[in-house]
């Protein structure tokens, strides 16, 4: 059933007499919470999307590890949840997250941890209630996926790298972890050549009007 809230009348709104138990001269209106909407969350998601567009990232993206795609060969990708405190979530919504130097490991207890990931402190929160910027954070994944990553990290040359952090359709922060293998210098040079050729081709097509 829709909730009804009472508020004081204003000159720009018509008042309604005794309705749904409201006193005489009070304005009544339907609360947006009755329909499950949260204007504050909607505004925060919009701000995340705007920040992503400004940085040239996909909509909803908070942080993108572009260096990993150049330095490593990505063998597999796994979507993980992450456990954060309140100030960390607020900083992530403001785009204050950096995963370029981060890495993930499965410890001896079978827990998946994210190391060296930087989340800036929240600007309007006091030091006592704020978080540590580079603390070790817990990642959430299915047991089979954690076992898969544990086996992969034991192979020589393999490592677990965070590729992207983003808010999904349910407004939950997710971290895309890649099972990666380091590239040789020759492979990096070939990738640079392909990137330069692709860039030149796009420039020529644009100049030709295509």
PyMOL commands that set and color helices and strands:
alter all, ss='L'
color gray80, all
select helices_A, chain A and resi 32-35+39-54+66-71+86-93+143-153+185-208
alter helices_A, ss='H'
color red, helices_A
select strands_A, chain A and resi 4-7+27-30+61-64+72-82+97-98+103-106+112-115+118-119+137-140+158-167+173-182
alter strands_A, ss='S'
color yellow, strands_A
deselect
rebuild
show_as cartoon
